[in-house]
Amino acid sequence: MTSVKLSQIPENGALEEKGLRLTLDEAGLGDPWTGGEISFGYSLRKVHGKILGRFQAEGAMRLQCSRCLADIDSRASADFMLEFEELPEDPNPRSDPDPADPGPNVVLFSGETVEFGEELRQEMELLVPFAPLCREDCKGLCPVCGGNRNDNDCGCEEKTKNNPFQGLNKLFQENKEN
């Protein structure tokens, strides 16, 4: 399902598929992806000996807020383009430093089939945020009692830690006043 035979792509026009579904296992996705599947679609077009593809994919995630640790259910979608080029039979190492790596958004193929499963997986993985937040103004957890400050104000007073630079700060403030 994540590959297309070249003979299916018309010379004039495009091959379009929408509403396709892949299980998370088929897509190579795991945690935090949920819902059992992702939906995707694509459009492939032959242009000057290359194949240009536009892809859309969408899936559900269950994340954990990086401040308060609350669970967050979220949907994410990707819209990206790929260029498929036939693998050269005799790559010239002087003109291309690494023939196995043609560059971003370019996929090399050989034979009569273009495959895009790995690129689809990579694009979906890029949608996972590094430090997700349940909301922009998340107050996080109380460092004293561990309660979620978004739910209620626990009233704990934060204890100031001994700061090894406290003496330097005092000198800096005194210099500023003089």
Helices and strands as residue ranges (DSSP letters): E 3-5, G 6-8, E 14-23, H 24-27, E 33-47, E 50-64, E 71-86, E 106-109, E 113-115, H 117-125, H 166-177
